[in-house]
Amino acid sequence: MPVAALPLRPDLAKWEQRFGVGGGNDAGEKLSILSGVISRLDRNAPEYGDGYCDFNTNYIQAAAAASGGSSGVQ
């Protein structure tokens, strides 16, 4: 399957915006679509010690109904 680049636009994300994510293999299904809501936009990048942090990464927190079988989808 050819893989295409997915343009990300974190500047367009809005608090309480609903979204859907496809992926994982929840409860043995072939494909799972998880829905969620953006719950926070101002997450700080984690600091890993020794002065290193993901300063160029945008962290957006979401509330989603993921289960133990939702492999790889967060």
N, C-alpha and C positions, 0 to 999 in steps of 0.2 A: 504494500500500500504506500503510495507516495505521501510524504509528510510535507505540509506547507507551513510557512511561518504564520503565526497568529499575531496580528498587531494588537498591542495592549494599550488602553487609554485610561490609566488611573485618574487622570485629571477630570474625566467625565463621571467617575463613581460618585454616588450620592448616598448619604445615610438613609437607611430604611428602603433602599432599592432592592427589589426582588431579582433573583437570578436563578438559572438552572445550569447544572453541570452534568455532563455525560461521562460515564466511565465506571470503572469498578465492576465487580461481579457480585452484587448483593444477593445473598440467599440462593446462589446458583443460577441466577438469571443471566441471559446472554449480555444484556446491557442495562445499566441502571441510570436513571436520570434523577439527580438529587436537586431539590429546590432549597433555597435559603434566602436570607435577608442580610444585607450589609449592616453590621452593627457598630462598626467603629472605623474611622478613617485616619486617625492620628496616632497609630501605633508607632512606638519608637523601634528602631532597628536594634536587634539584640547585640550586646557586647560580649565577645568571646574571650576577653582577657588580652593582655599584652597590647592593648590599644587597637585591636582589630575589631571592626564592626562593618555590617553591610550598609554603608552610608548611601549607596546608589540603588538601593532596593526599596520599593514601595510596599509597605505592609498594610493590608486591609483585613480587618477581622470580620468574619461572617458567622452567623448562627444558621446551622444547617442540620437537618435530621439524618446525620450519618450514623451507620450502625457498624458493628464489628465486621460485617462482610463487605463493607464499602471500601475495598482495597484501593489504596492510592489516591482516593478523592478526599481532599480536605479543604 
